[in-house]
Amino acid sequence: MYSPNGTEQFPSELPPVGTISNDAVVGHNGQLYLIGGKHEVLEFVSGRRKVRPGSLNTFRRNITDRNRFCEKRGIRYCHVVFPDKHSANPDDFPFDVSTTLLQEYVQGMGGSSLPVYNPLSDLRSVGRAAYVPVDTHLSEAGISAVLHGLLEDSLQMECEAGFRLLHKRLTRTIEYAGDLGVKFEPPIVCSRVVPIPCWPIAQFSNGLSGNDGLIEILVSPQPTSNLRLVVFGDSFLRGMLQHLSAFFAEVTYFRTRYFHKDAISQIQPDVVMTGNVERYFSYVTSDELAPNPLLTPFVNGLKIAPTTGYWAALNAQLCYPRRPYTEFMEEIRSKCVP
């Protein structure tokens, strides 16, 4: 089993346990937790707020329709739900956890055979090291656990070559405040291990500084497989894109809560992943409301700053498998050397 090189170091100096600042709280053993924000995490954990009526049914309908759409086209599909830190590591959370959104949705799904991967047990086996101490997101150890469960178990992929690449990566250590550490004054930092890919990657982005509407494309000129992947999801899946490029020849990522059939029909991938972090279960929106993902920034009045080559890369993906695609890929492979 792949395991990351190095681990995050917990902050050495912290305010007292229970200290709250800007929707974050200090937990035990150097862990910070999110308790507020627009998803009102603590309100749901305490049981004071309940999931909106119909949200579970909407989620079930979304996944059922996504799976049916992919099955008809011979596309492998899986949805992954990333547990919030308080669900995976409740022992360090300084409040009682009476319920979690994850529990409500898992129980509501019953014995469903739908392709939904819940990595809660995999992350709990890693312990508190599964999450960056000063961040809501997964550490390298947590990402490792999810990759094995998602790729090998849920998608039934042959992953040995990809995991060998991950093993070979070098790492560097940075001082990191994270999305929780920055909520304190002064910011609370920890030492975070950052892996450096040891395989060539051509990466393109529309440069959106916000969330919904961000598009990123990664091409591996010397791939371990010829599989092409489309990802619809939030920052948790985005944080795994470079890891996924070790397993897929091409990764096209859309920062979105929806499943975009029009994009899949044009890109024609072999595999589709969707995902959300647990707190987004506070309200689930129907895929029937999905906008065209290419126009989302413009519809929302947001500016983009595309990287060099982005439009050509996007055009290539949308033209698969015609000449604009093949010629672009040939050019990338000729330029990208280890």
C-alpha positions in Angstrom: 0.0 0.0 0.0 1.3 3.5 -0.9 2.1 5.6 2.1 3.4 9.2 1.8 6.9 10.3 2.6 6.9 12.4 5.8 4.0 13.7 7.9 2.7 17.1 9.0 4.1 18.4 12.3 1.5 19.6 14.8 1.7 23.3 15.9 3.9 23.7 19.0 2.1 26.7 20.5 -1.7 27.0 20.6 -4.3 29.0 22.4 -6.3 27.0 25.0 -8.5 24.2 23.8 -12.0 25.6 23.0 -10.7 29.0 21.9 -12.9 30.2 19.0 -11.8 32.7 16.3 -13.7 33.4 13.0 -15.6 30.2 12.9 -12.6 28.0 13.9 -12.0 26.4 17.2 -8.9 24.9 18.9 -9.3 21.2 19.6 -7.1 18.7 21.4 -3.7 17.5 20.3 -2.9 20.4 18.1 -6.0 20.1 15.9 -8.1 23.0 14.6 -11.7 22.6 13.5 -14.2 24.5 11.4 -17.4 25.1 13.4 -19.1 27.9 11.5 -19.3 29.4 8.0 -22.2 29.4 5.6 -22.7 25.6 6.2 -23.1 26.2 10.0 -21.1 23.1 10.9 -21.6 23.2 14.7 -25.4 23.8 14.3 -25.7 20.5 12.5 -23.3 18.6 14.8 -25.2 19.7 17.8 -28.5 18.7 16.3 -29.9 22.2 16.4 -30.2 22.2 12.7 -31.5 19.5 10.5 -31.0 18.6 6.8 -33.6 20.4 4.6 -36.5 18.1 3.6 -35.9 16.5 0.2 -32.1 17.0 0.2 -31.4 13.3 0.7 -33.8 12.3 -2.0 -32.2 14.9 -4.3 -28.8 13.4 -3.6 -30.1 9.9 -4.3 -31.7 11.0 -7.6 -28.5 12.8 -8.7 -26.3 9.8 -8.1 -28.8 7.4 -9.7 -29.1 9.5 -12.8 -25.3 10.1 -13.0 -24.6 6.4 -12.7 -27.2 5.5 -15.3 -25.8 8.1 -17.7 -22.3 6.7 -17.4 -23.3 3.1 -17.6 -25.0 3.7 -20.9 -21.8 5.1 -22.3 -19.4 2.5 -20.8 -17.9 5.1 -18.4 -16.7 4.1 -15.0 -18.2 6.4 -12.3 -17.9 7.0 -8.6 -18.9 9.7 -6.2 -16.7 10.2 -3.1 -17.9 11.9 0.1 -15.0 13.5 2.1 -15.8 13.4 5.8 -15.3 16.6 7.8 -12.5 16.4 10.3 -14.9 16.2 13.3 -16.5 13.1 11.8 -13.1 11.3 11.1 -11.5 12.5 14.4 -14.3 13.3 16.9 -12.0 12.6 19.9 -10.0 15.8 19.4 -13.2 17.9 18.7 -13.9 20.1 21.8 -17.7 19.7 21.5 -20.0 16.7 21.8 -20.9 15.2 18.4 -24.5 14.2 18.7 -24.9 13.6 14.9 -23.2 14.2 11.7 -24.4 15.0 8.2 -22.5 12.0 7.0 -24.4 9.7 9.4 -27.8 11.1 8.2 -27.0 10.6 4.5 -25.4 7.1 5.0 -28.4 5.9 7.1 -30.8 7.5 4.5 -29.1 5.6 1.7 -29.6 2.4 3.5 -28.1 -0.6 1.7 -27.9 1.2 -1.6 -25.7 -0.3 -4.3 -25.1 3.1 -5.8 -21.4 4.0 -6.6 -20.7 6.2 -3.5 -17.4 5.8 -1.7 -17.4 6.9 2.0 -13.7 6.8 3.2 -14.6 7.4 6.8 -13.2 4.0 8.1 -10.1 4.4 5.9 -9.4 7.8 7.3 -10.1 6.8 10.9 -7.5 4.0 10.5 -4.9 6.7 9.8 -5.9 8.6 12.9 -5.5 12.4 13.4 -2.7 12.3 10.8 -5.3 12.0 8.1 -5.9 15.8 8.1 -3.6 18.8 8.1 -3.7 20.1 11.7 -4.4 23.7 10.7 -6.6 23.0 7.8 -10.0 21.4 6.9 -8.3 19.3 4.1 -6.6 16.0 4.0 -2.9 15.5 4.6 -0.8 13.3 2.3 -1.6 10.4 4.6 -5.3 11.0 4.2 -5.0 11.4 0.5 -3.1 8.1 0.3 -6.0 6.3 2.1 -8.6 7.8 -0.1 -6.7 7.0 -3.3 -6.5 3.3 -2.5 -10.2 3.1 -1.6 -11.4 5.2 -4.5 -9.2 3.8 -7.3 -8.6 0.2 -6.4 -11.7 -0.7 -4.4 -14.5 1.5 -5.9 -13.3 1.9 -9.5 -11.6 -1.5 -9.7 -8.5 0.0 -11.5 -5.1 -1.4 -11.9 -3.0 1.1 -10.0 0.4 -0.5 -9.3 2.4 1.6 -11.7 0.7 4.8 -10.5 1.4 4.1 -6.9 5.1 3.3 -7.8 5.3 6.9 -9.2 3.9 8.4 -6.0 6.4 6.4 -4.0 9.3 8.0 -5.9 8.3 11.6 -5.3 10.6 14.0 -3.4 9.1 16.2 -0.8 9.7 19.6 0.7 8.5 21.1 4.0 6.8 24.4 4.3 5.4 26.5 7.1 1.6 26.4 6.5 -1.3 28.3 8.1 -4.1 26.6 6.2 -7.7 27.6 5.9 -8.2 27.3 9.7 -4.8 28.6 11.0 -5.4 31.9 9.1 -8.5 32.5 11.2 -6.4 33.2 14.3 -4.3 36.2 15.1 -1.5 35.6 14.9 -2.0 32.8 12.4 -1.4 29.3 13.7 1.1 27.5 11.5 2.4 23.9 11.2 5.1 22.3 9.1 3.5 20.7 6.1 5.0 18.2 3.7 4.5 19.1 0.0 5.2 16.4 -2.5 7.0 17.2 -5.8 5.9 15.1 -8.8 8.6 13.1 -10.4 6.8 12.7 -13.7 6.2 15.3 -16.4 2.9 17.1 -16.2 1.5 19.8 -18.5 -1.0 21.8 -16.5 -3.5 24.4 -17.7 -6.1 26.6 -15.8 -8.7 29.2 -16.6 -7.2 31.1 -13.7 -10.4 31.8 -11.8 -9.6 33.0 -8.3 -13.0 31.9 -6.9 -14.6 28.6 -6.6 -17.5 27.6 -8.9 -16.3 27.9 -12.5 -12.6 27.0 -12.1 -11.4 24.6 -14.8 -8.0 22.8 -14.7 -6.5 20.4 -17.2 -3.6 18.1 -16.5 -1.9 16.1 -19.2 0.7 13.4 -18.5 2.9 12.9 -21.6 4.3 9.7 -20.2 1.2 8.2 -18.6 1.0 4.9 -16.6 -2.4 4.3 -18.4 -4.2 5.7 -21.4 -7.3 6.4 -19.3 -8.9 9.9 -19.5 -10.6 11.3 -16.4 -13.2 14.0 -15.8 -13.7 15.3 -12.3 -16.6 17.4 -11.0 -16.1 18.4 -7.4 -14.9 20.8 -4.7 -11.5 21.7 -3.2 -11.0 18.2 -1.8 -10.9 16.5 -5.2 -8.9 19.5 -6.6 -6.3 18.8 -3.9 -5.8 15.3 -5.5 -5.4 16.3 -9.1 -1.6 15.9 -9.3 -1.9 12.6 -7.5 -4.5 11.5 -10.1 -2.2 12.5 -12.9 0.0 9.5 -11.9 -2.9 7.2 -12.9 -4.5 9.0 -15.8 -3.2 10.3 -19.1 -5.5 13.3 -18.9 -7.5 14.9 -16.1 -10.0 17.6 -16.7 -11.4 19.2 -13.5 -14.4 21.4 -13.1 -15.0 23.1 -9.7 -18.7 22.5 -9.5 -21.4 20.8 -7.3 -23.2 19.5 -10.4 -22.8 16.7 -13.0 -22.5 18.2 -16.4 -23.7 15.8 -19.1 -22.8 18.2 -21.9 -19.2 18.3 -20.9 -19.0 14.5 -20.6 -20.6 14.1 -24.0 -17.9 16.3 -25.6 -14.8 15.1 -23.7 -15.8 11.4 -23.8 -13.7 10.3 -20.8 -13.1 6.7 -19.6 -13.8 7.6 -16.0 -15.8 10.2 -14.2 -15.4 11.2 -10.5 -17.7 13.5 -8.6 -17.4 14.4 -4.9 -18.2 16.7 -2.1 -17.0 17.4 1.4 -19.5 16.4 4.1 -20.6 19.9 5.1 -22.0 20.5 1.6 -24.7 18.0 2.5 -26.4 20.9 4.4 -28.2 21.3 1.2 -28.0 19.3 -2.1 -29.0 20.9 -5.4 -30.5 19.0 -8.2 -28.4 18.4 -11.3 -31.3 19.7 -13.3 -30.1 23.2 -12.4 -26.6 22.6 -13.8 -25.3 25.5 -16.0 -22.9 25.0 -18.8 -19.6 24.6 -16.9 -17.7 26.5 -19.6 -19.8 29.6 -19.1 -20.1 29.6 -15.3 -17.5 32.3 -14.6 -19.1 34.6 -17.2 -22.7 34.0 -16.0 -21.5 34.8 -12.4 -19.7 37.9 -13.6 -16.3 36.6 -12.6 -13.0 37.3 -14.3 -10.6 34.6 -15.4 -6.9 34.8 -16.1 -6.1 31.8 -18.3 -2.6 30.3 -18.2 -0.6 30.0 -21.4 -2.1 27.2 -23.6 -5.3 26.9 -21.7 -7.7 27.6 -24.6 -5.8 25.1 -26.8 -5.9 22.5 -24.1 -9.7 23.0 -23.5 -10.4 23.0 -27.2 -8.5 19.7 -27.5 -10.5 18.0 -24.8 -13.8 19.2 -26.3 -12.7 18.0 -29.8 -11.8 14.4 -28.7 -11.0 12.3 -30.7 -10.6 14.5 -33.8 -7.5 16.2 -35.2 -7.5 19.3 -32.9 -7.2 16.8 -30.0 -4.6 14.5 -31.5 -2.4 17.3 -32.8 -2.5 19.1 -29.4 -1.5 15.9 -27.6 1.3 15.2 -30.0 2.6 18.7 -29.5 2.5 18.4 -25.7 4.2 15.0 -25.7 7.0 16.3 -27.9 7.6 19.3 -25.6 7.2 17.7 -22.2 10.3 15.8 -21.1 11.1 14.3 -17.7 
